[in-house]
Amino acid sequence: MSDISFDGRVAVVTGAGGGLGRTYALRLASRGPGGAVNVPGGSVNG
């Protein structure tokens, strides 16, 4: 992912509670884009 710039972009990751969705969400968050994640059945407290 080092060749992709996320400047001025927003990432949306669905299914971020586990598996690949979680991996993608954590990786994108470490790169700093604004974003939203969706975890079906999740709660505010995790």
PDBQT receptor file of N, H, CA, C and O in Angstrom, charges set to zero:
ATOM      1  N   MET A   1       0.804  -1.197   0.000  1.00  0.00    +0.000 N 
ATOM      2  CA  MET A   1       0.000   0.000   0.000  1.00  0.00    +0.000 C 
ATOM      3  C   MET A   1       0.847   1.261   0.000  1.00  0.00    +0.000 C 
ATOM      4  O   MET A   1       0.289   2.358  -0.011  1.00  0.00    +0.000 OA
ATOM      5  N   SER A   2       2.131   1.157   0.012  1.00  0.00    +0.000 N 
ATOM      6  H   SER A   2       2.585   0.266   0.021  1.00  0.00    +0.000 HD
ATOM      7  CA  SER A   2       2.979   2.337   0.094  1.00  0.00    +0.000 C 
ATOM      8  C   SER A   2       2.915   3.203  -1.156  1.00  0.00    +0.000 C 
ATOM      9  O   SER A   2       3.280   4.378  -1.094  1.00  0.00    +0.000 OA
ATOM     10  N   ASP A   3       2.469   2.671  -2.285  1.00  0.00    +0.000 N 
ATOM     11  H   ASP A   3       2.173   1.717  -2.335  1.00  0.00    +0.000 HD
ATOM     12  CA  ASP A   3       2.408   3.441  -3.523  1.00  0.00    +0.000 C 
ATOM     13  C   ASP A   3       1.108   4.213  -3.688  1.00  0.00    +0.000 C 
ATOM     14  O   ASP A   3       0.977   4.990  -4.634  1.00  0.00    +0.000 OA
ATOM     15  N   ILE A   4       0.147   4.022  -2.796  1.00  0.00    +0.000 N 
ATOM     16  H   ILE A   4       0.253   3.391  -2.027  1.00  0.00    +0.000 HD
ATOM     17  CA  ILE A   4      -1.159   4.663  -2.912  1.00  0.00    +0.000 C 
ATOM     18  C   ILE A   4      -1.230   5.832  -1.942  1.00  0.00    +0.000 C 
ATOM     19  O   ILE A   4      -0.936   5.679  -0.756  1.00  0.00    +0.000 OA
ATOM     20  N   SER A   5      -1.623   7.008  -2.446  1.00  0.00    +0.000 N 
ATOM     21  H   SER A   5      -1.862   7.133  -3.409  1.00  0.00    +0.000 HD
ATOM     22  CA  SER A   5      -1.791   8.183  -1.592  1.00  0.00    +0.000 C 
ATOM     23  C   SER A   5      -3.251   8.307  -1.176  1.00  0.00    +0.000 C 
ATOM     24  O   SER A   5      -4.150   8.196  -2.010  1.00  0.00    +0.000 OA
ATOM     25  N   PHE A   6      -3.483   8.536   0.105  1.00  0.00    +0.000 N 
ATOM     26  H   PHE A   6      -2.753   8.626   0.782  1.00  0.00    +0.000 HD
ATOM     27  CA  PHE A   6      -4.833   8.717   0.613  1.00  0.00    +0.000 C 
ATOM     28  C   PHE A   6      -5.101  10.170   0.984  1.00  0.00    +0.000 C 
ATOM     29  O   PHE A   6      -6.097  10.456   1.650  1.00  0.00    +0.000 OA
ATOM     30  N   ASP A   7      -4.250  11.081   0.575  1.00  0.00    +0.000 N 
ATOM     31  H   ASP A   7      -3.441  10.849   0.034  1.00  0.00    +0.000 HD
ATOM     32  CA  ASP A   7      -4.439  12.495   0.881  1.00  0.00    +0.000 C 
ATOM     33  C   ASP A   7      -5.760  12.988   0.313  1.00  0.00    +0.000 C 
ATOM     34  O   ASP A   7      -6.047  12.787  -0.868  1.00  0.00    +0.000 OA
ATOM     35  N   GLY A   8      -6.567  13.636   1.154  1.00  0.00    +0.000 N 
ATOM     36  H   GLY A   8      -6.333  13.799   2.112  1.00  0.00    +0.000 HD
ATOM     37  CA  GLY A   8      -7.829  14.194   0.712  1.00  0.00    +0.000 C 
ATOM     38  C   GLY A   8      -8.904  13.170   0.404  1.00  0.00    +0.000 C 
ATOM     39  O   GLY A   8      -9.882  13.494  -0.270  1.00  0.00    +0.000 OA
ATOM     40  N   ARG A   9      -8.749  11.951   0.878  1.00  0.00    +0.000 N 
ATOM     41  H   ARG A   9      -7.955  11.688   1.426  1.00  0.00    +0.000 HD
ATOM     42  CA  ARG A   9      -9.716  10.890   0.589  1.00  0.00    +0.000 C 
ATOM     43  C   ARG A   9     -10.304  10.333   1.879  1.00  0.00    +0.000 C 
ATOM     44  O   ARG A   9      -9.738  10.489   2.961  1.00  0.00    +0.000 OA
ATOM     45  N   VAL A  10     -11.434   9.690   1.740  1.00  0.00    +0.000 N 
ATOM     46  H   VAL A  10     -11.894   9.563   0.861  1.00  0.00    +0.000 HD
ATOM     47  CA  VAL A  10     -12.086   9.028   2.865  1.00  0.00    +0.000 C 
ATOM     48  C   VAL A  10     -12.238   7.555   2.514  1.00  0.00    +0.000 C 
ATOM     49  O   VAL A  10     -12.669   7.215   1.412  1.00  0.00    +0.000 OA
ATOM     50  N   ALA A  11     -11.888   6.693   3.440  1.00  0.00    +0.000 N 
ATOM     51  H   ALA A  11     -11.538   6.970   4.335  1.00  0.00    +0.000 HD
ATOM     52  CA  ALA A  11     -12.031   5.252   3.230  1.00  0.00    +0.000 C 
ATOM     53  C   ALA A  11     -13.224   4.742   4.029  1.00  0.00    +0.000 C 
ATOM     54  O   ALA A  11     -13.416   5.128   5.182  1.00  0.00    +0.000 OA
ATOM     55  N   VAL A  12     -14.017   3.883   3.422  1.00  0.00    +0.000 N 
ATOM     56  H   VAL A  12     -13.862   3.570   2.486  1.00  0.00    +0.000 HD
ATOM     57  CA  VAL A  12     -15.135   3.227   4.097  1.00  0.00    +0.000 C 
ATOM     58  C   VAL A  12     -14.873   1.729   4.065  1.00  0.00    +0.000 C 
ATOM     59  O   VAL A  12     -14.694   1.145   2.996  1.00  0.00    +0.000 OA
ATOM     60  N   VAL A  13     -14.851   1.110   5.239  1.00  0.00    +0.000 N 
ATOM     61  H   VAL A  13     -14.996   1.584   6.107  1.00  0.00    +0.000 HD
ATOM     62  CA  VAL A  13     -14.601  -0.326   5.329  1.00  0.00    +0.000 C 
ATOM     63  C   VAL A  13     -15.808  -0.972   6.005  1.00  0.00    +0.000 C 
ATOM     64  O   VAL A  13     -16.146  -0.626   7.137  1.00  0.00    +0.000 OA
ATOM     65  N   THR A  14     -16.453  -1.901   5.320  1.00  0.00    +0.000 N 
ATOM     66  H   THR A  14     -16.179  -2.182   4.401  1.00  0.00    +0.000 HD
ATOM     67  CA  THR A  14     -17.551  -2.646   5.935  1.00  0.00    +0.000 C 
ATOM     68  C   THR A  14     -17.020  -3.978   6.435  1.00  0.00    +0.000 C 
ATOM     69  O   THR A  14     -16.044  -4.509   5.905  1.00  0.00    +0.000 OA
ATOM     70  N   GLY A  15     -17.667  -4.510   7.453  1.00  0.00    +0.000 N 
ATOM     71  H   GLY A  15     -18.460  -4.079   7.884  1.00  0.00    +0.000 HD
ATOM     72  CA  GLY A  15     -17.221  -5.787   8.013  1.00  0.00    +0.000 C 
ATOM     73  C   GLY A  15     -15.891  -5.672   8.722  1.00  0.00    +0.000 C 
ATOM     74  O   GLY A  15     -15.076  -6.594   8.675  1.00  0.00    +0.000 OA
ATOM     75  N   ALA A  16     -15.660  -4.535   9.387  1.00  0.00    +0.000 N 
ATOM     76  H   ALA A  16     -16.321  -3.786   9.425  1.00  0.00    +0.000 HD
ATOM     77  CA  ALA A  16     -14.360  -4.275  10.006  1.00  0.00    +0.000 C 
ATOM     78  C   ALA A  16     -14.181  -4.953  11.363  1.00  0.00    +0.000 C 
ATOM     79  O   ALA A  16     -13.188  -4.707  12.047  1.00  0.00    +0.000 OA
ATOM     80  N   GLY A  17     -15.119  -5.793  11.754  1.00  0.00    +0.000 N 
ATOM     81  H   GLY A  17     -15.925  -5.992  11.197  1.00  0.00    +0.000 HD
ATOM     82  CA  GLY A  17     -15.022  -6.462  13.048  1.00  0.00    +0.000 C 
ATOM     83  C   GLY A  17     -14.061  -7.634  13.078  1.00  0.00    +0.000 C 
ATOM     84  O   GLY A  17     -13.648  -8.064  14.155  1.00  0.00    +0.000 OA
ATOM     85  N   GLY A  18     -13.703  -8.150  11.933  1.00  0.00    +0.000 N 
ATOM     86  H   GLY A  18     -14.039  -7.800  11.059  1.00  0.00    +0.000 HD
ATOM     87  CA  GLY A  18     -12.802  -9.298  11.920  1.00  0.00    +0.000 C 
ATOM     88  C   GLY A  18     -12.322  -9.614  10.527  1.00  0.00    +0.000 C 
ATOM     89  O   GLY A  18     -12.774  -9.019   9.548  1.00  0.00    +0.000 OA
ATOM     90  N   GLY A  19     -11.413 -10.544  10.443  1.00  0.00    +0.000 N 
ATOM     91  H   GLY A  19     -11.045 -11.027  11.238  1.00  0.00    +0.000 HD
ATOM     92  CA  GLY A  19     -10.905 -11.001   9.155  1.00  0.00    +0.000 C 
ATOM     93  C   GLY A  19     -10.247  -9.904   8.345  1.00  0.00    +0.000 C 
ATOM     94  O   GLY A  19      -9.576  -9.027   8.889  1.00  0.00    +0.000 OA
ATOM     95  N   LEU A  20     -10.448  -9.963   7.029  1.00  0.00    +0.000 N 
ATOM     96  H   LEU A  20     -10.993 -10.675   6.586  1.00  0.00    +0.000 HD
ATOM     97  CA  LEU A  20      -9.820  -8.991   6.133  1.00  0.00    +0.000 C 
ATOM     98  C   LEU A  20     -10.338  -7.577   6.359  1.00  0.00    +0.000 C 
ATOM     99  O   LEU A  20      -9.575  -6.617   6.252  1.00  0.00    +0.000 OA
ATOM    100  N   GLY A  21     -11.622  -7.434   6.669  1.00  0.00    +0.000 N 
ATOM    101  H   GLY A  21     -12.242  -8.214   6.756  1.00  0.00    +0.000 HD
ATOM    102  CA  GLY A  21     -12.174  -6.104   6.927  1.00  0.00    +0.000 C 
ATOM    103  C   GLY A  21     -11.446  -5.407   8.065  1.00  0.00    +0.000 C 
ATOM    104  O   GLY A  21     -11.129  -4.221   7.973  1.00  0.00    +0.000 OA
ATOM    105  N   ARG A  22     -11.181  -6.145   9.137  1.00  0.00    +0.000 N 
ATOM    106  H   ARG A  22     -11.438  -7.109   9.211  1.00  0.00    +0.000 HD
ATOM    107  CA  ARG A  22     -10.450  -5.583  10.283  1.00  0.00    +0.000 C 
ATOM    108  C   ARG A  22      -9.024  -5.212   9.886  1.00  0.00    +0.000 C 
ATOM    109  O   ARG A  22      -8.529  -4.142  10.239  1.00  0.00    +0.000 OA
ATOM    110  N   THR A  23      -8.380  -6.099   9.157  1.00  0.00    +0.000 N 
ATOM    111  H   THR A  23      -8.783  -6.968   8.870  1.00  0.00    +0.000 HD
ATOM    112  CA  THR A  23      -7.011  -5.846   8.710  1.00  0.00    +0.000 C 
ATOM    113  C   THR A  23      -6.941  -4.592   7.852  1.00  0.00    +0.000 C 
ATOM    114  O   THR A  23      -6.067  -3.747   8.047  1.00  0.00    +0.000 OA
ATOM    115  N   TYR A  24      -7.868  -4.471   6.896  1.00  0.00    +0.000 N 
ATOM    116  H   TYR A  24      -8.578  -5.157   6.737  1.00  0.00    +0.000 HD
ATOM    117  CA  TYR A  24      -7.890  -3.288   6.030  1.00  0.00    +0.000 C 
ATOM    118  C   TYR A  24      -8.169  -2.025   6.838  1.00  0.00    +0.000 C 
ATOM    119  O   TYR A  24      -7.524  -1.000   6.620  1.00  0.00    +0.000 OA
ATOM    120  N   ALA A  25      -9.118  -2.085   7.764  1.00  0.00    +0.000 N 
ATOM    121  H   ALA A  25      -9.642  -2.918   7.941  1.00  0.00    +0.000 HD
ATOM    122  CA  ALA A  25      -9.463  -0.911   8.564  1.00  0.00    +0.000 C 
ATOM    123  C   ALA A  25      -8.279  -0.442   9.399  1.00  0.00    +0.000 C 
ATOM    124  O   ALA A  25      -7.993   0.754   9.461  1.00  0.00    +0.000 OA
ATOM    125  N   LEU A  26      -7.592  -1.381  10.041  1.00  0.00    +0.000 N 
ATOM    126  H   LEU A  26      -7.824  -2.352   9.992  1.00  0.00    +0.000 HD
ATOM    127  CA  LEU A  26      -6.435  -1.013  10.861  1.00  0.00    +0.000 C 
ATOM    128  C   LEU A  26      -5.305  -0.454  10.010  1.00  0.00    +0.000 C 
ATOM    129  O   LEU A  26      -4.651   0.516  10.393  1.00  0.00    +0.000 OA
ATOM    130  N   ARG A  27      -5.078  -1.063   8.865  1.00  0.00    +0.000 N 
ATOM    131  H   ARG A  27      -5.608  -1.852   8.554  1.00  0.00    +0.000 HD
ATOM    132  CA  ARG A  27      -4.005  -0.605   7.969  1.00  0.00    +0.000 C 
ATOM    133  C   ARG A  27      -4.300   0.802   7.438  1.00  0.00    +0.000 C 
ATOM    134  O   ARG A  27      -3.419   1.661   7.418  1.00  0.00    +0.000 OA
ATOM    135  N   LEU A  28      -5.534   1.028   7.015  1.00  0.00    +0.000 N 
ATOM    136  H   LEU A  28      -6.251   0.330   7.032  1.00  0.00    +0.000 HD
ATOM    137  CA  LEU A  28      -5.913   2.352   6.516  1.00  0.00    +0.000 C 
ATOM    138  C   LEU A  28      -5.839   3.396   7.626  1.00  0.00    +0.000 C 
ATOM    139  O   LEU A  28      -5.377   4.513   7.395  1.00  0.00    +0.000 OA
ATOM    140  N   ALA A  29      -6.290   3.042   8.827  1.00  0.00    +0.000 N 
ATOM    141  H   ALA A  29      -6.666   2.135   9.014  1.00  0.00    +0.000 HD
ATOM    142  CA  ALA A  29      -6.240   3.981   9.945  1.00  0.00    +0.000 C 
ATOM    143  C   ALA A  29      -4.807   4.377  10.268  1.00  0.00    +0.000 C 
ATOM    144  O   ALA A  29      -4.554   5.519  10.652  1.00  0.00    +0.000 OA
ATOM    145  N   SER A  30      -3.875   3.458  10.119  1.00  0.00    +0.000 N 
ATOM    146  H   SER A  30      -4.081   2.530   9.806  1.00  0.00    +0.000 HD
ATOM    147  CA  SER A  30      -2.475   3.770  10.404  1.00  0.00    +0.000 C 
ATOM    148  C   SER A  30      -1.889   4.738   9.378  1.00  0.00    +0.000 C 
ATOM    149  O   SER A  30      -0.886   5.401   9.642  1.00  0.00    +0.000 OA
ATOM    150  N   ARG A  31      -2.528   4.815   8.193  1.00  0.00    +0.000 N 
ATOM    151  H   ARG A  31      -3.343   4.277   7.978  1.00  0.00    +0.000 HD
ATOM    152  CA  ARG A  31      -2.052   5.714   7.136  1.00  0.00    +0.000 C 
ATOM    153  C   ARG A  31      -2.704   7.086   7.211  1.00  0.00    +0.000 C 
ATOM    154  O   ARG A  31      -2.292   8.003   6.501  1.00  0.00    +0.000 OA
ATOM    155  N   GLY A  32      -3.729   7.243   8.073  1.00  0.00    +0.000 N 
ATOM    156  H   GLY A  32      -4.064   6.498   8.650  1.00  0.00    +0.000 HD
ATOM    157  CA  GLY A  32      -4.277   8.551   8.350  1.00  0.00    +0.000 C 
ATOM    158  C   GLY A  32      -5.443   9.075   7.542  1.00  0.00    +0.000 C 
ATOM    159  O   GLY A  32      -5.752  10.257   7.692  1.00  0.00    +0.000 OA
ATOM    160  N   PRO A  33      -6.129   8.304   6.690  1.00  0.00    +0.000 N 
ATOM    161  CA  PRO A  33      -7.268   8.900   5.998  1.00  0.00    +0.000 C 
ATOM    162  C   PRO A  33      -8.450   9.031   6.934  1.00  0.00    +0.000 C 
ATOM    163  O   PRO A  33      -8.544   8.314   7.930  1.00  0.00    +0.000 OA
ATOM    164  N   GLY A  34      -9.365   9.957   6.611  1.00  0.00    +0.000 N 
ATOM    165  H   GLY A  34      -9.289  10.539   5.801  1.00  0.00    +0.000 HD
ATOM    166  CA  GLY A  34     -10.626   9.973   7.320  1.00  0.00    +0.000 C 
ATOM    167  C   GLY A  34     -11.367   8.719   6.917  1.00  0.00    +0.000 C 
ATOM    168  O   GLY A  34     -11.106   8.165   5.849  1.00  0.00    +0.000 OA
ATOM    169  N   GLY A  35     -12.277   8.264   7.742  1.00  0.00    +0.000 N 
ATOM    170  H   GLY A  35     -12.489   8.714   8.609  1.00  0.00    +0.000 HD
ATOM    171  CA  GLY A  35     -12.961   7.057   7.332  1.00  0.00    +0.000 C 
ATOM    172  C   GLY A  35     -14.091   6.662   8.242  1.00  0.00    +0.000 C 
ATOM    173  O   GLY A  35     -14.351   7.295   9.266  1.00  0.00    +0.000 OA
ATOM    174  N   ALA A  36     -14.746   5.615   7.849  1.00  0.00    +0.000 N 
ATOM    175  H   ALA A  36     -14.535   5.101   7.018  1.00  0.00    +0.000 HD
ATOM    176  CA  ALA A  36     -15.831   5.033   8.625  1.00  0.00    +0.000 C 
ATOM    177  C   ALA A  36     -15.713   3.524   8.524  1.00  0.00    +0.000 C 
ATOM    178  O   ALA A  36     -15.312   2.981   7.495  1.00  0.00    +0.000 OA
ATOM    179  N   VAL A  37     -16.068   2.859   9.612  1.00  0.00    +0.000 N 
ATOM    180  H   VAL A  37     -16.393   3.301  10.449  1.00  0.00    +0.000 HD
ATOM    181  CA  VAL A  37     -16.076   1.404   9.593  1.00  0.00    +0.000 C 
ATOM    182  C   VAL A  37     -17.462   0.917   9.976  1.00  0.00    +0.000 C 
ATOM    183  O   VAL A  37     -18.181   1.598  10.707  1.00  0.00    +0.000 OA
ATOM    184  N   ASN A  38     -17.837  -0.245   9.492  1.00  0.00    +0.000 N 
ATOM    185  H   ASN A  38     -17.252  -0.798   8.898  1.00  0.00    +0.000 HD
ATOM    186  CA  ASN A  38     -19.126  -0.840   9.790  1.00  0.00    +0.000 C 
ATOM    187  C   ASN A  38     -18.892  -2.227  10.354  1.00  0.00    +0.000 C 
ATOM    188  O   ASN A  38     -18.262  -3.076   9.724  1.00  0.00    +0.000 OA
ATOM    189  N   VAL A  39     -19.415  -2.440  11.559  1.00  0.00    +0.000 N 
ATOM    190  H   VAL A  39     -19.927  -1.750  12.070  1.00  0.00    +0.000 HD
ATOM    191  CA  VAL A  39     -19.306  -3.750  12.190  1.00  0.00    +0.000 C 
ATOM    192  C   VAL A  39     -20.721  -4.215  12.519  1.00  0.00    +0.000 C 
ATOM    193  O   VAL A  39     -21.293  -3.787  13.522  1.00  0.00    +0.000 OA
ATOM    194  N   PRO A  40     -21.293  -5.083  11.689  1.00  0.00    +0.000 N 
ATOM    195  CA  PRO A  40     -22.645  -5.564  11.969  1.00  0.00    +0.000 C 
ATOM    196  C   PRO A  40     -22.722  -6.224  13.344  1.00  0.00    +0.000 C 
ATOM    197  O   PRO A  40     -21.911  -7.092  13.666  1.00  0.00    +0.000 OA
ATOM    198  N   GLY A  41     -23.689  -5.816  14.145  1.00  0.00    +0.000 N 
ATOM    199  H   GLY A  41     -24.348  -5.111  13.883  1.00  0.00    +0.000 HD
ATOM    200  CA  GLY A  41     -23.861  -6.395  15.472  1.00  0.00    +0.000 C 
ATOM    201  C   GLY A  41     -22.910  -5.832  16.508  1.00  0.00    +0.000 C 
ATOM    202  O   GLY A  41     -22.896  -6.304  17.645  1.00  0.00    +0.000 OA
ATOM    203  N   GLY A  42     -22.117  -4.839  16.150  1.00  0.00    +0.000 N 
ATOM    204  H   GLY A  42     -22.128  -4.455  15.227  1.00  0.00    +0.000 HD
ATOM    205  CA  GLY A  42     -21.178  -4.232  17.087  1.00  0.00    +0.000 C 
ATOM    206  C   GLY A  42     -21.885  -3.285  18.038  1.00  0.00    +0.000 C 
ATOM    207  O   GLY A  42     -23.061  -2.972  17.856  1.00  0.00    +0.000 OA
ATOM    208  N   SER A  43     -21.168  -2.834  19.045  1.00  0.00    +0.000 N 
ATOM    209  H   SER A  43     -20.212  -3.088  19.193  1.00  0.00    +0.000 HD
ATOM    210  CA  SER A  43     -21.719  -1.864  19.985  1.00  0.00    +0.000 C 
ATOM    211  C   SER A  43     -20.731  -0.723  20.160  1.00  0.00    +0.000 C 
ATOM    212  O   SER A  43     -19.573  -0.821  19.753  1.00  0.00    +0.000 OA
ATOM    213  N   VAL A  44     -21.193   0.347  20.764  1.00  0.00    +0.000 N 
ATOM    214  H   VAL A  44     -22.133   0.426  21.095  1.00  0.00    +0.000 HD
ATOM    215  CA  VAL A  44     -20.334   1.511  20.986  1.00  0.00    +0.000 C 
ATOM    216  C   VAL A  44     -19.149   1.146  21.864  1.00  0.00    +0.000 C 
ATOM    217  O   VAL A  44     -18.065   1.708  21.707  1.00  0.00    +0.000 OA
ATOM    218  N   ASN A  45     -19.342   0.217  22.782  1.00  0.00    +0.000 N 
ATOM    219  H   ASN A  45     -20.222  -0.239  22.909  1.00  0.00    +0.000 HD
ATOM    220  CA  ASN A  45     -18.289  -0.175  23.720  1.00  0.00    +0.000 C 
ATOM    221  C   ASN A  45     -17.415  -1.309  23.200  1.00  0.00    +0.000 C 
ATOM    222  O   ASN A  45     -16.601  -1.846  23.952  1.00  0.00    +0.000 OA
ATOM    223  N   GLY A  46     -17.562  -1.683  21.948  1.00  0.00    +0.000 N 
ATOM    224  H   GLY A  46     -18.223  -1.247  21.337  1.00  0.00    +0.000 HD
ATOM    225  CA  GLY A  46     -16.710  -2.709  21.364  1.00  0.00    +0.000 C 
ATOM    226  C   GLY A  46     -17.340  -4.044  21.355  1.00  0.00    +0.000 C 
ATOM    227  O   GLY A  46     -16.733  -5.010  20.891  1.00  0.00    +0.000 OA
TER     228      GLY A  46
